[in-house]
Amino acid sequence: MSVVRDVVVLGSTGSVGTQALDVVRRNPDRFRVVGLAAGGGNVDLLARQALELRVEVVAVAKASAAQDLQLAFYAAAKAGGYSAGEYPVPKILAGPDAAREIAQWPSDLVLNGITGSIGLGPTLAALEAGRTLALANKESLIAGGPLVKAAMQRPDQIVPVDSEHVALAQCLRGGTRAEVRRLVVTASGGPFRGRTRAELADVTPADALAHPTWDMGPVVTINSATLVNKGLEVIEAHLLFDVPFDRIAVVVHPQSVVHSMVEFVDGSTLAQASPPDMKLAIAWGLGYPDRVADAAEPCDWTRASSWEFLPLDADAFPAVRLARQAGEAGGTAPAVYNAANEVCVRAFLDGELPFTSIVDTIESVLGEHEVRNLTSVADVDDAESWARARAQAVVRTSSGSTQV
């Protein structure tokens, strides 16, 4: 019988976090949530989660949200029929250091489902505390790659949660490192698969948010539409599996059933297939090295189906090429790529930047950047601050606005 694993979930009110809690609810004999963290934008949901799961500690990034969380917690308790003193009151951590503090809370595993490179601090904190890290926050690994790898205390301390990297990890079990020829990362192609660059000029945020197969948060969904997300995943695959960039390929697979593949030196290829459901990848991260039974529905082999694999159109979607360049440059370049993208996605969603200008702006900012080595989190912060300022300047020029 397996031992119950104590888990801290960072980003519990987001897409990954809420699905992770669903996995936990269905597997009470495998997992117990002891801590939850969120940005503070949805304290009502956070309070309900904390009450239901009877967690020990809750963290919010906004110090001003602490009182709102307390009020939401008591309201949730009252709505749930609890009397005063009948329910546990968790410790509340608040402020910019709260996520780092809760990442070191006594537990077996930390799931980092925070969106953006702001997740770097908690990633490093969890690793330094010796926790197993289920990593859905790819940006922290990409922005602080050398720092993250240096903080690892054992080779398997980071367990991927992205479906592509979970697939690669499973396929890599099929051979030795010396037998691997290349990694093949699949991409759905997003909502604009098949369009030329000219046909992308006038797409709207609503168009870009209509992903054909995955239900994700807005930032990740836009990243999928530009294929920036796939570029980030190429860098992530390089860092997780120590495979050179020239041996990591990207192929478009619209059905999103084959989540990635590993090609071996004898010509064989192993693929991991399942219907598009993030719960399987999340369950892999939570349960590694053991599988979680019935984490998601399997493929129905009694029904006829067809799978397509198409080459990536690098002219219409240059984000992957640009990510390879940033990854090969190393140092601060991946952090600049990611930070510039975060600014551009926000500007696009706010109607301040055309869709095709997202990657164009990233390329412009990278072209101006003087790459430096990473020796501390301060180096990452400096690179990101510079990248965001430069990207914002380009956005202002593009929109014709003088607003700061």
Secondary structure, DSSP 8 states (H G I E B T S, - for coil): ----EEEEEESTTSHHHHHHHHHHHT-TTTEEEEEEEE-SS-HHHHHHHHHHHT-SEEEES-TTHHHHHHHHHHHHHHHTT--TTSS---EEEESTTHHHHHHTSS-SEEEE---SGGGHHHHHHHHHTT-EEEE--HHHHHHTHHHHHHH-SSTTSEEE-SHHHHHHHHHHTTS-GGGEEEEEEEE--GGGTT--TGGGTT--HHHHT--SS----HHHHHHHHHTHHHHHHHHHHHHHH---GGGEEEEE-TT--EEEEEEETTS-EEEEE--S-HHHHHHHHHHTTS--TTSS----TTS------EE--TTT-THHHHHHHHHHH-TTHHHHHHHHHHHHHHHHHTTSS-TTHHHHHHHHHHHH-------SHHHHHHHHHHHHHHHHHHHHHHHT----
